[in-house]
């Protein structure tokens, strides 16, 4: 194993710049003390900046030059507390693979504070891998370089795809080792999120019978994420409706890109509707509805096709925690249960609508007609039976829609090309029902089906180069390509081509 003393990102000249000012305004720190533990990050030996997300920093009106300065890197490593920061480890509980743990919390993360973006949205800035907290449960509170870079890559890819997600602001190495299965170089990720409220946060207070805490948390969630709910006759029901709607839309987007989260525990289900906690996640290559990558998901609980069911299960746990504050709104316990069940019943409809609309876009259909859902499902069943690559099949359909000469690349994805031909004849009949030019249709399709995703073998190669060989160029190259996923460019076949048998990644791993 190579030394964790890895080369740093070149720093700009900051000699004439002022101290780092992040402009924190910390509303969560004003909540009662039982919502968190006040704890500073644990300093590290020799922090070095690996990557700073310049675009994200500028979008938050943060000075990237200051962040990349020596003082900025000390803040990003947890060695220095920034002006206005009130470091917190958040308390939460959670169901992990169906088993309830009444106290989890930020065992290796530290919420530095909140900033207001120019879009009027409040964002958390959090360190991940910043040392032990009162919630560490005998863990070391640290993160290894590989998982930090993996979350950086995949979360930024998701953002570029247009999927709600936490973002990566920076990655630093620590100059220290962490012990997992082997000794690995340590690192810290700086993560940006709309918030770090989770279903598990509500479960934490519910487990203690703390109805006042649940109400306070719900009021906070409404004010921060669902302000329209505050003016409703039943604001807590409106909160539940809002979270259900966002989760239904989020999981539909995952499915449309072949993404498998891998660890959809309730503590990894965000109240804001963002994708959070990229552990053993992956994008499918060959379309397999029951595909599992996570090394810890032995029963396939969070397999690709199970993700909608898992999301609804998690949302049901949220609804249970809200019953004590729904009851006064609804007038009785039975009415509160009925109201919660009514809200949950909308999930399947909302998910189906979002996924159906996405599949129509991927097939180049501008209007909704009877039989569209069956047409899409027929294609996907044929893809599964014939080992078709999920991303390439839909991307190559963008060429096929222009003319039958584009069919050959799609046919090549199918073990039995005739299976595609039978479906394509029905597809073309459906396309004729809309007065849209082929070029206009193809352009729209290319904005729904990316050319580039974080293919697992390419991600692993970039991580191996960084961790084992101190070479961050593959990581940089991959980030640049994934930043424009819908724009096909020449000479990038390696990032489009599925893994060969010897490159195939069959398992992904949690970084804890």
C-alpha positions as CSV (number, residue, x, y, z in Angstrom):
1,X,0.0,0.0,0.0
2,X,1.4,3.4,-1.0
3,X,2.0,6.1,1.6
4,X,-1.0,8.4,2.4
5,X,1.3,11.4,1.8
6,X,-0.2,12.2,-1.5
7,X,0.5,15.1,-3.8
8,X,-1.7,18.2,-3.3
9,X,-3.6,20.3,-5.8
10,X,-1.7,23.4,-6.8
11,X,-2.7,26.4,-4.7
12,X,-3.3,29.9,-6.2
13,X,-1.4,32.8,-4.8
14,X,-3.5,34.1,-1.9
15,X,-0.9,36.3,-0.2
16,X,-2.9,39.5,-0.7
17,X,-6.2,38.0,0.3
18,X,-8.2,38.4,3.5
19,X,-9.1,35.6,6.0
20,X,-11.5,32.9,4.9
21,X,-15.1,34.1,5.5
22,X,-17.9,31.7,4.8
23,X,-20.8,33.8,6.0
24,X,-22.3,31.2,8.3
25,X,-25.9,31.6,9.6
26,X,-26.6,28.5,11.7
27,X,-30.3,27.9,12.3
28,X,-30.0,24.2,13.3
29,X,-27.6,25.3,16.1
30,X,-30.4,27.4,17.6
31,X,-32.5,24.3,18.1
32,X,-32.5,22.6,21.5
33,X,-29.3,20.9,22.6
34,X,-30.8,17.4,22.4
35,X,-30.9,17.7,18.6
36,X,-27.1,17.4,18.3
37,X,-23.8,17.3,20.1
38,X,-21.5,20.3,20.0
39,X,-18.1,19.0,19.0
40,X,-15.2,20.3,16.9
41,X,-13.5,18.3,14.2
42,X,-10.4,16.4,15.3
43,X,-7.2,18.0,13.7
44,X,-5.2,15.9,11.3
45,X,-1.5,15.7,10.7
46,X,-0.7,17.2,7.3
47,X,-3.8,18.1,5.3
48,X,-3.4,18.7,1.5
49,X,-6.0,19.8,-0.9
50,X,-6.8,17.2,-3.6
51,X,-9.8,18.8,-5.2
52,X,-11.8,22.0,-4.9
53,X,-15.1,22.3,-6.7
54,X,-14.6,25.8,-8.2
55,X,-18.0,25.9,-9.9
56,X,-19.9,25.0,-6.7
57,X,-17.9,27.4,-4.6
58,X,-18.7,30.3,-6.9
59,X,-22.4,29.3,-7.1
60,X,-22.5,29.6,-3.3
61,X,-20.6,32.9,-3.5
62,X,-17.7,31.4,-1.6
63,X,-14.2,32.6,-2.6
64,X,-12.4,29.6,-4.1
65,X,-9.0,31.3,-3.7
66,X,-9.6,31.7,0.0
67,X,-10.8,28.1,0.3
68,X,-7.7,26.9,-1.5
69,X,-5.4,29.0,0.7
70,X,-3.4,27.5,3.6
71,X,-6.0,28.8,6.0
72,X,-8.9,27.4,3.9
73,X,-7.4,24.0,3.7
74,X,-7.0,24.0,7.5
75,X,-10.7,24.7,7.7
76,X,-11.6,22.0,5.2
77,X,-9.5,19.5,7.1
78,X,-11.0,20.4,10.5
79,X,-7.8,21.8,11.9
80,X,-9.3,25.2,12.3
81,X,-12.8,26.4,13.1
82,X,-13.9,29.1,10.7
83,X,-15.4,32.4,11.8
84,X,-19.1,31.9,12.5
85,X,-18.9,28.1,12.5
86,X,-20.7,26.3,15.2
87,X,-19.6,22.7,14.6
88,X,-22.3,20.1,15.4
89,X,-22.8,16.3,15.1
90,X,-26.4,15.7,14.4
91,X,-28.5,13.2,16.3
92,X,-30.6,10.7,14.4
93,X,-31.8,7.0,14.5
94,X,-32.6,4.7,11.7
95,X,-33.7,1.4,10.3
96,X,-30.6,-0.3,8.8
97,X,-31.7,-3.1,6.5
98,X,-34.9,-3.3,8.3
99,X,-33.5,-3.4,11.9
100,X,-34.1,-0.3,14.1
101,X,-31.2,1.4,15.8
102,X,-32.5,4.0,18.2
103,X,-29.3,6.1,18.2
104,X,-27.0,6.5,15.2
105,X,-26.1,10.2,14.6
106,X,-23.1,11.7,12.8
107,X,-20.4,9.3,13.9
108,X,-17.8,10.7,11.5
109,X,-19.3,13.9,10.2
110,X,-19.4,17.5,11.4
111,X,-21.8,20.2,10.4
112,X,-19.7,23.3,10.2
113,X,-22.6,25.6,9.5
114,X,-25.1,26.9,7.0
115,X,-24.7,29.5,4.2
116,X,-27.3,31.2,2.1
117,X,-26.9,30.8,-1.6
118,X,-27.7,33.6,-4.1
119,X,-30.8,31.4,-5.1
120,X,-32.2,32.1,-1.6
121,X,-31.7,28.5,-0.5
122,X,-30.0,27.6,2.7
123,X,-27.2,25.0,2.4
124,X,-25.3,22.9,5.0
125,X,-21.6,22.7,4.8
126,X,-20.4,19.5,6.4
127,X,-17.1,17.6,6.8
128,X,-17.3,13.8,6.4
129,X,-14.4,11.9,7.9
130,X,-13.5,14.6,10.4
131,X,-13.0,12.5,13.5
132,X,-15.0,10.8,16.3
133,X,-18.1,12.3,17.9
134,X,-20.4,11.2,20.8
135,X,-22.2,9.2,18.1
136,X,-19.2,7.3,16.8
137,X,-20.1,4.0,18.6
138,X,-16.4,3.0,19.0
139,X,-15.6,4.0,15.3
140,X,-12.6,6.1,14.5
141,X,-14.7,8.8,12.8
142,X,-12.4,8.9,9.8
143,X,-12.8,8.2,6.1
144,X,-10.5,6.6,3.5
145,X,-9.4,8.4,0.3
146,X,-11.1,5.9,-2.0
147,X,-14.7,6.3,-0.6
148,X,-14.2,10.1,-0.4
149,X,-13.3,10.3,-4.1
150,X,-16.0,7.9,-5.0
151,X,-18.7,10.1,-3.3
152,X,-17.1,13.1,-5.0
153,X,-17.4,11.5,-8.5
154,X,-20.8,10.0,-8.2
155,X,-22.5,13.0,-6.4
156,X,-21.1,15.4,-9.0
157,X,-22.2,13.1,-11.8
158,X,-25.7,13.0,-10.3
159,X,-25.8,16.8,-10.1
160,X,-24.8,17.0,-13.8
161,X,-27.5,14.6,-14.7
162,X,-30.1,16.8,-13.0
163,X,-30.8,14.5,-10.1
164,X,-31.3,16.2,-6.7
165,X,-28.3,15.4,-4.7
166,X,-25.8,16.5,-2.1
167,X,-22.7,18.0,-3.7
168,X,-18.9,17.7,-3.1
169,X,-17.2,21.0,-2.4
170,X,-13.7,19.7,-1.6
171,X,-11.6,16.7,-0.8
172,X,-8.4,16.8,1.3
173,X,-6.0,14.1,2.3
174,X,-5.1,14.0,6.0
175,X,-1.6,12.6,6.1
176,X,-2.8,9.9,8.3
177,X,-3.8,6.3,7.8
178,X,-7.2,4.6,8.5
179,X,-7.6,0.9,9.2
180,X,-10.4,-0.9,7.4
181,X,-9.8,-4.3,5.8
182,X,-6.3,-2.9,5.1
183,X,-4.4,0.3,6.0
184,X,-5.6,3.1,3.7
185,X,-4.8,6.8,3.2
186,X,-7.2,9.1,5.1
187,X,-9.2,11.8,3.6
188,X,-12.1,14.3,4.4
189,X,-14.9,15.3,2.1
190,X,-16.6,18.6,2.4
191,X,-20.2,18.1,1.5
192,X,-22.9,20.6,0.6
193,X,-26.6,19.7,1.2
194,X,-30.0,21.4,1.3
195,X,-29.9,20.0,4.8
196,X,-29.0,16.8,6.6
197,X,-32.5,16.1,8.0
198,X,-33.4,12.5,7.5
199,X,-36.3,10.2,8.2
200,X,-34.0,8.8,10.9
201,X,-33.9,12.3,12.5
202,X,-37.7,12.0,13.2
203,X,-37.3,8.4,14.3
204,X,-34.7,9.5,16.9
205,X,-37.3,11.7,18.8
206,X,-40.1,9.2,18.2
207,X,-38.1,6.4,19.8
208,X,-37.8,8.6,23.0
209,X,-41.5,9.5,23.0
210,X,-40.4,13.1,22.5
211,X,-43.5,14.6,20.8
212,X,-42.3,18.2,21.5
213,X,-39.1,17.3,19.7
214,X,-41.0,15.8,16.7
215,X,-43.1,19.0,16.5
216,X,-40.1,21.2,16.7
217,X,-38.3,19.2,14.0
218,X,-41.3,19.2,11.8
219,X,-41.7,23.0,12.1
220,X,-38.1,23.4,11.2
221,X,-38.4,21.1,8.2
222,X,-41.5,23.1,7.0
223,X,-39.7,26.4,7.4
224,X,-36.6,25.2,5.6
225,X,-37.9,22.9,2.9
226,X,-41.7,23.2,2.6
227,X,-42.7,26.8,3.4
228,X,-46.0,26.5,1.5
229,X,-47.1,23.9,4.1
230,X,-47.0,26.5,6.9
231,X,-50.1,28.2,5.4
232,X,-52.1,25.0,5.0
233,X,-55.0,24.0,7.3
234,X,-53.0,20.8,8.1
235,X,-49.4,21.7,7.9
236,X,-48.0,18.4,9.1
237,X,-50.0,16.5,6.6
238,X,-48.7,18.9,4.0
239,X,-45.2,18.2,5.1
240,X,-45.7,14.5,4.8
241,X,-47.3,15.0,1.3
242,X,-44.3,17.1,0.3
243,X,-41.6,14.5,1.4
244,X,-43.5,11.7,-0.3
245,X,-43.8,13.6,-3.6
246,X,-40.1,14.5,-3.6
247,X,-39.0,11.0,-2.8
248,X,-41.2,9.5,-5.4
249,X,-39.7,11.8,-8.0
250,X,-36.2,11.2,-6.8
251,X,-36.4,7.4,-7.0
252,X,-38.0,7.6,-10.4
253,X,-35.0,9.6,-11.6
254,X,-32.6,7.0,-10.1
255,X,-34.5,4.3,-12.0
256,X,-34.4,6.3,-15.3
257,X,-30.5,6.4,-15.1
258,X,-30.0,2.8,-13.9
259,X,-28.7,4.0,-10.6
260,X,-28.7,1.8,-7.5
261,X,-28.3,3.5,-4.2
262,X,-27.3,0.4,-2.4
263,X,-28.1,1.3,1.2
264,X,-31.6,2.9,1.4
265,X,-31.8,2.9,5.1
266,X,-34.1,5.4,6.8
267,X,-31.1,7.4,8.0
268,X,-30.1,7.7,4.4
269,X,-33.5,9.1,3.3
270,X,-33.4,12.9,3.1
271,X,-36.3,15.0,4.1
272,X,-35.3,17.6,1.4
273,X,-35.6,15.0,-1.4
274,X,-31.9,14.8,-2.2
275,X,-29.8,11.8,-2.8
276,X,-27.5,11.4,0.2
277,X,-24.8,9.1,1.5
278,X,-23.1,7.5,-1.5
279,X,-21.7,4.3,-0.1
280,X,-22.0,1.1,-2.1
281,X,-23.8,2.8,-4.9
282,X,-23.4,2.0,-8.6
283,X,-24.9,2.5,-12.1
284,X,-25.9,-0.6,-13.9
285,X,-24.4,-1.5,-17.2
286,X,-26.3,-4.6,-18.4
287,X,-29.9,-4.1,-17.5
288,X,-30.9,-6.5,-14.7
289,X,-34.0,-5.5,-12.7
290,X,-32.9,-7.4,-9.6
291,X,-29.3,-6.2,-9.8
292,X,-27.4,-5.7,-6.4
293,X,-23.9,-4.3,-6.1
294,X,-23.6,-3.7,-2.4
295,X,-21.5,-6.2,-0.6
296,X,-23.6,-5.9,2.5
297,X,-27.0,-6.3,0.8
298,X,-27.1,-10.1,1.0
299,X,-30.9,-10.4,0.6
300,X,-31.3,-7.9,-2.2
301,X,-33.4,-5.6,-0.1
302,X,-32.2,-2.5,-2.0
303,X,-31.9,-4.1,-5.5
304,X,-32.6,-1.8,-8.4
305,X,-36.2,-2.9,-8.9
306,X,-36.9,-2.9,-5.1
307,X,-36.0,0.8,-4.7
308,X,-39.5,2.2,-5.0
309,X,-40.8,-0.4,-2.5
310,X,-37.9,0.5,-0.1
311,X,-38.6,4.2,-0.4
312,X,-42.3,3.7,0.4
313,X,-41.3,1.5,3.4
314,X,-39.1,4.3,4.7
315,X,-41.8,6.9,4.1
316,X,-44.2,4.8,6.1
317,X,-41.7,4.9,9.0
318,X,-41.7,8.7,8.7
319,X,-45.5,8.8,8.7
320,X,-45.5,6.7,11.9
321,X,-43.3,9.3,13.7
322,X,-45.7,12.1,12.6
323,X,-48.8,10.5,14.0
324,X,-48.6,12.3,17.4
325,X,-48.6,15.7,15.7
326,X,-51.1,14.6,13.0
327,X,-53.6,13.6,15.6
328,X,-54.4,17.1,16.8
329,X,-54.7,18.3,13.2
330,X,-57.1,15.4,12.2
331,X,-59.1,15.3,15.4
332,X,-58.5,11.7,16.5
333,X,-55.9,8.9,16.4
334,X,-57.9,6.9,13.9
335,X,-58.3,10.0,11.6
336,X,-54.5,10.7,11.9
337,X,-53.8,7.1,10.8
338,X,-56.3,7.4,7.9
339,X,-54.7,10.6,6.8
340,X,-51.2,9.2,6.9
341,X,-52.3,6.1,4.9
342,X,-54.0,8.4,2.4
343,X,-50.7,10.3,1.9
344,X,-48.7,7.1,1.5
345,X,-51.2,5.8,-1.0
346,X,-50.2,8.6,-3.3
347,X,-46.6,7.4,-3.6
348,X,-47.1,4.7,-6.2
349,X,-49.1,7.1,-8.4
350,X,-46.5,9.8,-8.1
351,X,-43.7,7.5,-8.8
352,X,-45.4,5.9,-11.8
353,X,-46.2,9.3,-13.2
354,X,-42.6,10.6,-12.8
355,X,-41.1,7.4,-14.2
356,X,-43.6,7.2,-17.1
357,X,-42.9,10.8,-18.1
358,X,-39.2,10.1,-18.0
359,X,-39.5,6.9,-20.1
360,X,-41.6,8.8,-22.7
361,X,-38.8,11.4,-23.0
362,X,-36.3,8.7,-23.4
363,X,-38.4,7.1,-26.2
364,X,-39.0,10.5,-27.9
365,X,-42.7,10.7,-27.1
366,X,-44.0,14.2,-26.7
367,X,-47.5,13.3,-25.7
368,X,-49.0,10.7,-23.4
369,X,-51.1,8.0,-25.1
370,X,-52.6,4.8,-24.0
371,X,-50.2,2.0,-24.4
372,X,-47.0,4.1,-23.9
373,X,-46.3,2.4,-20.5
374,X,-46.6,-1.0,-22.1
375,X,-44.4,0.0,-25.0
376,X,-41.6,1.1,-22.5
377,X,-42.0,-2.0,-20.3
378,X,-41.8,-4.2,-23.4
379,X,-38.5,-2.7,-24.4
380,X,-37.1,-3.0,-20.9
381,X,-38.1,-6.6,-20.6
382,X,-36.4,-7.4,-23.9
383,X,-33.3,-5.5,-22.7
384,X,-33.2,-7.7,-19.6
385,X,-33.7,-10.9,-21.5
386,X,-31.0,-10.0,-24.1
387,X,-28.3,-8.5,-21.8
388,X,-28.6,-5.0,-23.3
389,X,-26.6,-2.1,-21.8
390,X,-29.0,0.2,-20.1
391,X,-27.3,3.5,-20.9
392,X,-26.2,2.6,-24.4
393,X,-29.5,1.2,-25.5
394,X,-31.4,4.5,-24.7
395,X,-28.6,6.6,-26.1
396,X,-28.4,4.8,-29.3
397,X,-32.2,5.1,-29.7
398,X,-31.5,8.8,-30.2
399,X,-29.7,7.9,-33.4
400,X,-32.2,5.3,-34.5
401,X,-35.1,7.8,-34.3
402,X,-33.5,9.7,-37.1
403,X,-33.7,6.8,-39.5
404,X,-33.5,3.0,-39.7
405,X,-29.7,3.2,-40.4
406,X,-29.3,4.1,-36.7
407,X,-30.9,0.8,-35.7
408,X,-27.7,-1.2,-36.1
409,X,-26.1,0.2,-33.0
410,X,-29.2,-0.5,-30.9
411,X,-29.4,-4.0,-32.4
412,X,-25.8,-4.6,-31.3
413,X,-26.9,-4.3,-27.7
414,X,-29.2,-7.3,-27.9
415,X,-28.1,-10.9,-27.8
416,X,-31.0,-11.6,-30.2
417,X,-31.2,-8.6,-32.5
418,X,-34.7,-9.7,-33.6
419,X,-36.0,-8.9,-30.2
420,X,-35.2,-5.3,-30.8
421,X,-36.6,-5.3,-34.3
422,X,-40.0,-6.6,-33.2
423,X,-40.2,-3.8,-30.6
424,X,-38.9,-1.1,-32.9
425,X,-41.7,-1.7,-35.4
426,X,-44.2,-0.9,-32.7
427,X,-42.2,2.1,-31.6
428,X,-42.0,3.6,-35.0
429,X,-45.8,3.2,-35.4
430,X,-46.2,5.1,-32.2
431,X,-43.8,7.9,-33.3
432,X,-45.9,8.5,-36.4
433,X,-48.8,9.6,-34.2
434,X,-46.9,12.8,-33.4
435,X,-46.1,15.6,-35.9
436,X,-42.5,16.1,-34.7
437,X,-39.5,16.1,-36.9
438,X,-36.9,13.4,-36.4
439,X,-34.1,15.8,-35.6
440,X,-36.2,17.7,-33.0
441,X,-37.2,14.3,-31.5
442,X,-33.5,13.1,-31.4
443,X,-32.4,16.4,-29.8
444,X,-35.0,16.0,-27.0
445,X,-34.1,12.4,-26.5
446,X,-30.4,13.2,-26.1
447,X,-31.3,15.5,-23.2
448,X,-33.0,12.6,-21.4
449,X,-30.5,9.8,-22.0
450,X,-26.8,10.6,-21.1
451,X,-23.9,9.4,-23.2
452,X,-21.7,9.3,-20.0
453,X,-22.3,7.8,-16.6
454,X,-19.8,6.8,-13.9
455,X,-19.3,3.3,-15.2
456,X,-18.0,1.2,-12.3
457,X,-14.8,-0.1,-13.9
458,X,-13.8,3.4,-14.9
459,X,-14.5,4.8,-11.4
460,X,-12.5,2.0,-9.8
461,X,-9.6,2.6,-12.2
462,X,-9.6,6.3,-11.2
463,X,-9.7,5.4,-7.5
464,X,-6.9,2.9,-7.9
465,X,-4.7,5.4,-9.7
466,X,-5.2,7.9,-6.9
467,X,-4.9,5.6,-3.9
468,X,-2.3,3.2,-5.1
469,X,-0.2,5.3,-7.5
470,X,-0.7,8.9,-6.3
471,X,-2.0,9.8,-9.8
472,X,-5.1,12.0,-9.7
473,X,-5.3,12.7,-13.4
474,X,-7.8,9.9,-14.1
475,X,-10.0,11.3,-11.3
476,X,-9.8,14.8,-12.9
477,X,-10.5,13.5,-16.4
478,X,-13.5,11.5,-15.2
479,X,-15.0,14.5,-13.4
480,X,-14.6,16.7,-16.5
481,X,-16.3,14.1,-18.7
482,X,-19.2,13.5,-16.3
483,X,-19.8,17.3,-15.9
484,X,-21.3,17.3,-19.4
485,X,-23.0,13.9,-19.6
486,X,-25.4,14.6,-22.4
487,X,-22.8,16.1,-24.8
488,X,-21.2,13.3,-26.8
489,X,-17.6,14.0,-27.7
490,X,-15.1,12.2,-29.9
491,X,-12.3,10.0,-28.7
492,X,-14.0,9.1,-25.4
493,X,-15.0,5.6,-26.2
494,X,-13.4,4.3,-23.0
495,X,-16.0,6.1,-21.0
496,X,-18.9,4.8,-23.1
497,X,-17.8,1.2,-23.5
498,X,-19.1,-1.4,-21.0
499,X,-16.7,-3.3,-18.9
500,X,-14.9,-6.3,-20.4
501,X,-15.3,-9.5,-18.3
502,X,-12.0,-8.9,-16.6
503,X,-12.9,-5.3,-15.8
504,X,-16.4,-6.0,-14.5
505,X,-17.1,-4.7,-11.0
506,X,-19.5,-7.1,-9.3
507,X,-19.5,-5.6,-5.8
508,X,-19.2,-2.2,-4.2
509,X,-18.4,-1.5,-0.6
510,X,-19.5,0.8,2.2
511,X,-16.7,3.2,3.3
512,X,-17.2,2.8,7.0
